[in-house]
Amino acid sequence: MQYMKSNLLRGYANRILSIDLGTGAMEVNDLDPKVRDYFIGGRALGLYLLYKRLTPETKPYSPGNPLIFSPGPLAGIPQFPGTSKCMAVSLSPHTGIPGLSNFGGHFGAHIKYAGFDVIEITGKSGKDIFILVDGIKNSVDILDAPHIDHVFALEKYVTEKFTGAGYDKKTIAYVTTGKGAANTTYGCINSHYYDPTKETDGVKGMFRTKQAGRTGLGSVMIDKRIRAIIVLAEFPKGENPFAAADWERAKKAGTKLSKVVREVDPKSLKMYRKGSAGLISFMNKENYSSLPIKNYQIGSDPKAELTSGKFYAENLFVHKGMDGCFPGCSLRCTKGGWFTISTGERKGEKVWVDGPEYETAAGFGSNLGIWNAEAIMEANWHCDDFGIDTITVSVIIAFLMECFQRGYLTEEDTGGLELTWGDEKGMLSFIHQIANGETEFAREAGKGLPSLVTWVSDRYVRRTGRANPRDELAKFAMHTKGLPFSLYRTHRSLSMQASYAAASDIGAHHAAAWLIKVDLLGAFPTLGDRARALVTYPRVRLGNDNLGLCKLPWVDVFNPESEKVKDKDKYINPASQEMYAEFYNGMLGTNLTWEKIYEQTDRDINLQRVMNAMVFGKGTGTHDWVPDRAIGPIDDDLYNVEKDFHDGEVGKIMGISAEEVQKMETGKKRGILMGYRKDQLRKLIQAYYAERGWNSIGVPKVETLKQVGLWDYLNKETKTKIIELNG
């Protein structure tokens, strides 16, 4: 199909590319200005288009379930730091509710450069295919694809195919997934982009990857038989290449933020050397105890320094080159390095791995009791190569290791495989088994934690004849709404417990409300402060997803000027937020405060909650909870690991002296502590609902939906259901 490319206007292409793989039909439609201005772009626009496509009969693997890629109006503009982001959106096969995942690289930018704000794909192909969007020749094609199961072999094929056809590597961006996505419900999507600064075999330039990891959207992609989506495009040129309303204003905002990043990061988190793995040392501090160790059982271990950002920076990361996942980003946090593979088909080869990020480093490191940084890098590489989410698979393995620890699993149940804490070889072997679907045990692990809890429980009953242990397993099966926890132990952060439980509607992920660090620093002294933070922080974090912006230059680079801002939450970094507002206003021709800009995110937050309520119905609020392990110690031994801290908490709760606390039985103290913490979490969730304008079961009130303007975008069936759930 040939198409006429429209010029960018204020960051928008104002076009949607729709592809139906079932019929082969392709359409380029104008983006309705009313819809564009209301939903803005990125996550919000993707969610709305998903909502429009879904029917009550649509399942994650239905042909009608769309796979949507949506960058946002500020994506792909190198004059401002961190404009690399794109959103992948679909109904999740892992959770059964809307799934979203943001990812970096050049893919989102290339979508815009090729002339589109969104690519939406429906239907299923009868054979393996590539989708080619050629923004240089203004054409869209569906091509036959080779059956290549491994992502990095596919990367080599795609790169050689299009460079061989005469395309410059800088014009090529693409997404892929691998065989692991077909054998699990938690496939990831790899975003490949060309980095001209890194060296391989003495030659400058190599393709690197970022991932849309959460909610299993790679599994949707491979179910549609899509092996890769390639977008060919050139960077816009000219004096005002994105047709900004006030280009000088937008550029000045970028210059200011870049200066803050360059001056502050080397003196604080040092992400330019450590990447996000630098967070390990902070979470591991004994007074925070928030680094998950052995399936979130404890929160601090001196061995964590062996897998810290400092260790990676000094021993494994390659610092030569820019390490930005998009031009113009001065944070340069996309770290990586070389290592030699010890398992699989490419055993003995030296390969490049992008990462690990904090989540992966903690997931395959401390949370499995593994303190070998190279083993973590290998797990990272294999997951990317297979196309599976590192967070999900590592948390599943941690759960299974604890099942072995507590006697709920034996080798008899698993076909001879035993998973024990610190077992690097067992961990790597099981990743291969899961990705290949080799055994019944591995195939069950590929379905996700809720299903796995049932399988382990049934095997235990069959083997022992004892009572079903499902309720006990649920206490340490670390997921919410089916999505495994990202890697934060939340015992000492009530705000983060509520974030995982209620503020993150895709399940237990930190993208919506990453409050743990500022909570540990004492930002929210009261329950009301926490409830308001569960509204204000997601507005910003998810608002960035709508715009196509990376959160790290805002959240991880604290602007010293924010200390001077009065009558505002300094932890939300208001001085830098002003720069984001300048960029937004300069591009879009508005004159809004940063607070007003991000208040617009309430529209899609409410839409996502409405879509969840259509699935969960009157049980919506029951899904807003976390396992006991996320709240505190589930047995007396774990209470005693942090006895002094826990005793201090019990003393405050009871209003009694330390001596009186010490005389109490451990079980009684633990019961008091857990009862209190659960009560506080219930109160916070209800306070959060009230702040949001939702009812007591977590469903948006009709007046709230009308107030934010969303009611007019809902269909009759949805309106009827929401009225019923508010009755």
N, C-alpha and C positions, 0 to 999 in steps of 0.2 A: 504494500500500500504506500503510495506517495501522499505526502501532506504538505500543506503550506504552513511554514513556521511563522508565528506571530512574534513581534518584538516584545521583549520584557518591558513591563511597566510597573514601577515602584516595587520591584522584586517579584512580581507575578508574571507568569506566562499566560494566565487566564484560559488554559486549555486542559482538558482531561483526555487521556488516552485510555480507551476501553478495548479489551481483547477478550473474545470468547473462544477458548480453545476447543470447545465442543463443535462449534459451527465454523470456526476459522474467521468469523466476522471481526472486523476492526473498525473502530469509530474514533474520530476526534471531535469532541464536543466542547462548546464554550463553557467555562466555569461561570455559573450564575453569580453575578456580582453581589446579590443579596446573601446567598449562601457563603460566598467568599468572605464578605465583610463581617458576617456573624461568627463563622467558625474559624476564621483567620487562616488556617492551614495546618500542615503537619498532622499531629495526633488528632486534633479536633475534627479537621476535615475528613481524615481517614475514618474516624469513628462514625461520622454522620453518613458517609458513603456506605460503610458496612451496615449500618442500621437500615438504610434504604433497601439494601439487597436481601436482608434476612427475612425469612418467613418462619412461622412456628415449626415447620417441617425441616428447616435447614439444619444439618449437622456439620461438624467440622470437615468431614470428608465428602460432603455433598458437592456435586458440580457447581451448585449455585453459591457456595461459600466463596466470596472473593478473596484474593490475595492482593493487598493494596500497598503501594509505596508512595509516601507523601512527605516531601521535604519541608515545606514552609517558606514564607516570603523572604526571610532573612538568611536562608541557607545559601551557601555557595558564593558568599561575598567576602573575598580575602582581605578586604580593608578593615575587617573587624575580627578579633580573635574568636576562634571556636565556632565557625559557621559551617561545620562539617556534617551536621546531623540530618538524618532521614528517619522516618517512622515506617515500620512494617506493621500492618494491621490485618487481622483476620479473626474468624471464630477459632478459638484455640482447641486443638485436639487433646491437649494436656489437661485443661480445666473445664472445657465445655462452655465457657463464657468468652466474651470478647478478649482477644489476646493482642497485646501491643509490645513492641520492642524497638528501642531506638538504637541506631548504629552510626558509626562515623565512616570516614573515607570520602571518596569523591562521587559515589553513586548518586546521592540526592542532588548534588550540584549539577551533575551531568543530565539528570532528568530535566531540570529547569533549562539548562543550556540547549538541550535538544528541543525545547519548546513546550514543556508540559509542567503542570503543578502536581499532577497525580498520574500514576499508572495503576489501573485496576484490571485484574485478570480473573475471569470466571471460566467455568467449564473444566474439562479434563481432556488431555491429549491421549490418543491411542498409542503413542510411541514417544520415545525420548526426544526432547526438542530443546533448541535454543530459541529465545525471543531476542531479536536484534532490533534495537531502536537506533537508527543511524541519523543523528542530528546534523551530520555534515552533508549527506545526500538527501536528507528529508524523506526517509523511508522507514517503514516498519515491516519486518518479515519474520516468519516462523521457519526455522531451519531444522533439518534433521540433525540430531546430536549423537555422538558416539556414546556407548554405555560405559562410562568411566565412573567407577564407584568412589574413588578417592579424590578429595578436593584439590590437593596440590598437584596431582597428575592432571586433573581437569584444568587447573590454572595454567600449567605449561601448555596444554593443547590450545586453549582459548587465546593465550598471548601469542603463540606462534602463528595461529590461524589468521589473526587480524594484523599483526605486524607484517606477516608474509603477504597480506593483501595491500600493504602500503600505508597502513595507519600508524601514526606516531603513537608511542606508548602513552604519552600524556593525554591523548584524546580517548583512551580506552578505560572504562570503568565497568565492573560487572559484579553480579552476585551469583553465588553457587551454593549447593549443599551436597551432601554425600550419602553413602549407603546407611549410615547410622540414623539418618532422619527417616528412612523407610522402615527401620526396625524398632523405632521408639516413637513415643508421642512428644518427645522434646528435642526434635531436630532444630539445629540453628541455621541461620543464613550467614554465609561469609561474604563480606564486602571487600572486593579486591581493588586496589588502587596503586598507581605507579609512584614510587618514591625515587626521584632522580639523585638523591644525595647519599644513599646507602651503597656500600660496595659488596659485590659477590664475585669471588674468583678474580679479584683485582680490577673488576670493571664496575664503574659507577652505574647505579640504577637497578632497582628490583621491585617486583610487585609485593605488596604487603597486604595484610588483612585486618579488618575489624569485624565484629560479630553482632548480629541481632540474635541474642542468645535465648531470651526468655519466651515462654509460653508456646514453644513448639511450632513456630511458623515455618521453619524449614521442613517439617513433616507435611504441612499443607502444600508447600512448594513441590516436594518430590512426589506427593500423591497426584499432583497434576501433571507429572512426568516432565517437569521443567528442570533441566540440568543447569542452565545458566540463563541469566538475563543480561544482555550486553548493551550498554548505552555508549555510543560514540558521539563525542561533542567537543567543541573548542571553547576555551574561555572567552567570554564576551570582551570586546575591545571598545575603545573610544573614551571620550571625556567623562561620560556618565553612563557606563555600560549597562547598568541595571535600571536606568531611567528613574533614579531616586527623585523624590519631590525636592529635596535639598541635599545634594550630594556632598557639599562641603561640610554640612552639619553632621552627616553620617560618617564621613571620613575622620573628622576631628574626634568624634566619640571613640572610634577604633584606635586612634593614635593615643588617646588618654588611657584607655584600658590596657593597651599593649605596654605602655610605660609602667603602669602599676604592676603588671605581671612580671616584667623583666626585673623590676627593683625588689619586689617582695618575695617572689618564689625562692630565689637563691638563699634568702635569709630565713625562710620558714620551712615549708614542707619539702622543698627541693625536688619537686616533681620532674623537673628537667633532667634529673639524674636517677631518681628512684621510681618514677611513675607512680601510679596509685598504690603500689605495694608498700610505699612509705607509710601507709596508714597502719600497718601491722604493729609497729612499735607503740603507737598511741593506744590502740585498742588493747594491747597486751599489758599496759601499766597495771600494777597490782591493785591500785585504788580504783581502777575502772573495771577490770576483769571482764572485758567485753570482746575479747578475741575467742572465737569458738574453738574449743579443744575437745577432741573425742566426742563428737556429736553434741556440742554445746554443753557438755557436762560441767566443765570448768572454764575459766576465762583468762587465765594467765599462766605462762610457763617460761622459765628463763631460756629454754631451747628455741623459743620463737625468733631470737635474733639470728639464728642460722637460716631463716627463711624470710628475713626482713628486707625492706627496700634497700637498706644500707648494704646488706650482703649482696643482693642482686647488682646494685650499682657498682660495687667494688670488684665483683668476681665474674659476673655473667653478662650484664648488659653492655652493648656496644654503643659508645657515645658519639662516635664520628657520624656526622650527618645532622639533619634538623629535628627529626623525631616528632614532627607535627603531622597529624593525619589529614590536614588540609592546609593549603598555603595561607600565610598570614597569621597563623596562631603562634604566639610567642611563648606559650606554656610548654610545648614540646614534650608532652608526657607519654607519647606512644613509644615505650621502650621495648627492646627485644634483644635477642642474642643467638649465638650459635651453640649447638650441642650435638652429641652423637647419639642416635637412636639405639636403644637396647632391645626393642621388641618389635614384632610385626614384619611385614614384607620388606621394609627398608632398613632392617636391622644393620647396624654398622655404618650407616650413612650420616654425614654431618649435614644438618638442616638448620634453617632459620626458624625461630619461633617468635611471633609477636606476642609479648607478654612475659610473665603473667601479670594481669591486673590484680588488684587486691583480692577480689572475690575468688579468683582461681587460685591464687597463692595460699589463701587461708583454707579454701575448700579442699584442695588436695594436699595441703600441708598440715597445719595445726589441727584441723577438724578430723583428720584421719590419724593423728599422732605421728605424722611423717615430717622429718626435719631435714630432708634432702632437697635442696633447691633444684637440682638437675632432674630429679624424679618428678617434681612438680611441673617443670618446663616440658618434660616428655608427655605427661598426662595432658597438658594444655595443647601440645601439638597434635596428639592423636585425636583429641576431641574435635579440634578444628578440621583435621583431615577427614574424619568420619562424618562431620556435620552434626554434632550433638552439643548441647548446652553444658558447659563446664560446671556451672552452679548446680544444676539439677542432678547430674550424674554423681558429683562428689557428695552431695547431701544424701542421696540414696545409698551410696556405699557406706557413708558414716552410720546411717540407720542400720544397715545390715551388719556392720561390725559390732554395733552395740547389741544387736540380736544374738550374735554369737557370744559376746561377753556375758550376757544375762541368761544364756541357755535356751533361748527361744529357737535357735537354729543349730543344726549340727551338719557335719559333712554328709550324713545320710540323707538330709533334705536337699542338698545342693549338688549332688552328683560328684562329690569329692572335693569341692572347692571350699576352703575355709578362709574367711576374711577376718584378720586380726589387726589390732591397732599397730601402726608402724610398718605394716607389710607392703612394701613398695611393689614387689613382684606380683603379689596377689591383686593389688589395686590395678596395675597396668594390664594384667591378664584379664581381669573382669571388664575393663573398658572395651577390650577387643571382643569379648564374648557378648556384651550388650549390643555393641554396634553391628555385629554380625548375626545376632539372634541365634547363637549357637546352641543354647540349652534351654530347657524349660525355665530354670532359675533366671537366666539372663533375659529371656523374653518377658518374664513377669516383671523384672526390674525395669525393662523398657516401657512398661505401661504407666509407671509413676507410683508415688507413695501410697495413695489411698488403696489402690488395687493390691499393692505389695503387702500392706498390713493384713488384708484379708487372706492372702496366700500364705504368709508366714503363720498366721493364727491357725488356719486349717491344717497346715503341715504339723504344727506343734500338737494339736489335738489328736491327729491321726497317729502320731508317733508315741505320745505319752499317755493318751486316754484321760488327760486332765482337763479342767475347765478351760473354755476359750479365753485366751489372754488379750483379745482385741483391745479392751479398754486400757490395759497396761501398755501395750504397744503404742497406742494413740498418744500417750503422754510424751513420747520422745520421737514420734514420727513428725519431723519438723516441716510442716507445710500449713498454709492457709488457703482455702478454696482449691486445694490440689496442687498449688505451686510451692515447691520447696523454698525455704528461707534463703535469702541472700545471707552473707556470712557475718552476722552480728549477733553476739550473745546479749540478750536484752534484759537480763535479770536486774540490772541497775538503771534501766531506762524505761520508765513507764510510758513516756512519749513514744518510744520506738515500738513497744508492745502494741500500743493502739494504732500506730502507723501500719504495722504488719496486719493487724486484725481488721481494721476498718477503713483507713484512709487510702490504702492501696487496693484498688478494686480489681486488679488482675491477679491478686494473691500476694503472698509474702515476699514482696520485692521492695527495694529501697528507693526506686526511682521517684515515687510520688512524694514521700515525706521522710527524707533522711535526716531524722532529728537526733540521732543518738549522740553525735559528737557535742552539739551545743547543749543537749540535755545533761550530759556528763559534766559540762563546764558550768552548769547552774543557770542556764538561760531562762528556765521556766519554773519559778518557785511555787506556783499554785496550780491547782487543777484547771482553773479558768484560763491561765496562761497557756497551759498545755493544749487545751481544747482549741483556743484561738490559733496556736501555732500549727495545729493539724489542718487548719484552713489556709492560713497565710503562706506557709512554706510550699504546700502542693500547688498553690496558685502560681508561684514563681517557677518551681521545678517543672511542672507539666506545661506551664506557659512557654518555657523554653523549648519543649518538645513541639509545641504548636508553631513556633517561629523558625525552627531549624537550627537552634543554638545548643552548643555544649554547655553543661552546667559548671564545669570545673573552673574556668577563669573567674566565675562568680563565687562559687561555694568554697573552693580550696585556696583561693588567694585573697586573704582578708586585707581590704584596703585600710591603711592606718587612719584615713580621714573619717572612717565610719565611727571611730571612737569619739569623734567630736560632734556627731549628729545628735541633737537633743530630741527627746520625746518620741524616739523610735527604737525598735529592737535593733541594737547594734549588730547582733549576730546574723541578721539577714543581710548584712553588708550594704546598707543603704547608699553609701558613697559610690560604690560601683554600680548599684542599681540605677543611679542617675545617668550613668554612661550608657547603660542598656536602653533607657528611655530616650536618650538623645539619638541613638542609632535607629531605634524604632520610628521615632517621630521624623527624623531626617529622611528615612526611606519611604514611609507611608504617607507623609504629609499631614500628620496629626500633631496635636500639641497636648498630649496626655501625660500625667504623672506616671511614674513606674507602678504605683499602687493601682491606678485605674487600668493601665495596660494589662496587668496580671489578674485583675478582678474578672476580666473577660473569660479566664479559664474556668470560672464557675459554670459556664455553659456546657462545656464538654465533660466536666466532672459529674455534673448532674445527668448528662446523657448516658455516661457509662454506668452510673448507678441505676438509672432507669432500665438499661439493657440487662444488667444483672438481676434486677427485680423481676423482669419478665421471665427469667430462667428459674429463680429461686422462690418467687411468690411470697407467701406469708412467712417462709423460712429465711428470708433475706438476712435478718439480723442474726440468726443462729450461725451463719457462715462468717460473721464478724468476730472471730475468736482465734486464739492461739493455743498450741499445746501447752500443757503444764510445764514442760521443760523450759519454755520461753519465759515463764513467770518466776520460777524459782526451783529449789531443790526438790526432786521427786522422791528421794529416799533419805534416810537418816545419815548415811555415809556421805552423801553429797552436801548435806547441811553442814557436817563437821569439817569438810574440806575448807569452808570459809566460815568457820564457827564464830570467830571474833566479830566479823561483820554482821552475820545473821543474829547473833546474840544482841548486838547493839540495836538492830532494827526491832527485835522483839521487845527490848527494854523500852524503846520509844513508844511502840504500839500500846504496851501494857501500862506505861507510866511507872515502872518499877526500877529498882537499882540493878546494877550488873551482878551483884552478889545473889540477888533473888532469882535472876534469870538463870544463873549457872546451876542453881539447885533443881531446876525443872528438868524433866525427862526430854530427851532430844525429840522424840516423836510429837510430844505436846507442843514444844516450841515451833517445830516445823509446821504443824497444823495451824497454829496462830499466824505464823508468817505468811503461809500460802493463802489462808482465808482472807487476810487483810489485803494482800496484793491483788487477789482476784476481785475483791470488792472495789478496790481503787480502779482497777481496769474497767469494770462494768460501769462505774460512775463516769469515768473519762469518756468511754464510748458514747454514753447517753448525752454527755455534755457536748461532745463532737457533733452528734446528730442535731442537737438543738442549734449549735452555731451554724450548721449547714442549712437549717430549715427543713430537716427530715423528721419523720415521725419516729415513734419509739422502736419500731422494727427496722429502721434504717432505710425507709422508702421516702423519696422526696415528696413533700406536700405539693398539692396542686398550686397553691398560691406561690410557692417558691419557684416552680417551673414557669409560672406566668411572669413572675417578677424578673427572672433572668432572660425572659423572651424565648424560652425553649418550647413552651407549650404549642406554639404555632407550627413547630417543625415535627411534631409527633403525629402518627397516624391514629385513626379512630380506635383500632384495637388496643393500642398502647394506652391511649387516654382512658379507655374503659377500665383497663386493668389497674392503672395507677389510682383511679377513683375508688375502685373496689378495695385496693390495699390500704387506702386511707380511710375506709369506712369503719 
